[in-house]
């Protein structure tokens, strides 16, 4: 189908220690995302429609940044449209 693009992404993070004493650790995790983009013209205007699913398998993981840890977002659906005018 002309104008259709599919995409996928896999993010993998290894386990990490949460504290400087290397006593508390967080397990590694993998997240999969998929999506599609469709480019077309409507009334002479360029239109791009996008649909994405982040965390496709709805895995609950701990995400770390320095000494900050949070639970990952659940499966998330994202829809968008862009119109040139």
N, C-alpha and C positions, 0 to 999 in steps of 0.2 A: 504494500500500500504506500503510494508516494506521499511523502511528508511525515511519515510515522517513524519515530526513533524509540528504541527500547534501551534501558540502561539498568545496570546492577552494580552494587558495591558491597564488598565484604570488608569489615573492619575487625582486626584481631589485635587484642592487647594481652600481653603476658601478665602473669601474676606480679604483684608488687608489695613491698613492705609499707605499712601505714605509719610506722613510727621509726625514729632514728636508732632505736635499740634493736631493730629487726626482729621484734617479737610478734607483732600483729601483722598479718598479711591479708591481702585481698586476692581472690582467685582471678585468673585470666578469663577473658570473655571474647566472644565473637558475635558480631551483629551483621545481619544481612538486610540490605535495602534494595528495592526494585522500583522502577518507574517507567513512564512513557511520556513522549512529547509528540504533539501533532501540529504541524505547520500547515496553514491553509490561508485562503483569502475569503473575506466576507464583505460584500458591498464595496469591492475594490480596495479594502484595507487588509494588511497582513495581520494574521491572528495566530498566536501560539497558545495551545492548551497543554497544560502539564498535569500529570497525576503521579504521585509518589507514595510509596508505603515505606516508612522507616521502622526498623525493628520488626521485620516481617514475621519472625517466629515468636514475637512477644516474650522474649527472654528478659527476666529481671536480673540485672547485674549491678555491681558496685562500680562507679566511675570515680577515679581519683585524679586529683590535681594538687601536687605538693602535699600538704597535710590536710586537704579538704576532700571529703568523700561524700557522694550522693548516690541515690538509687537512679538507675537509668529510666528514661521515659518509656511508657508502654508503647505498644504498636500504635503508630500515628499515621493518619491519612492526610495528605496535603494536596489540595487542588488549587490551580492558579490559571489565570488567563492574561495574556498581554496583547494589546491591540495598538497598532501604529495608526495615529491619526494626525 
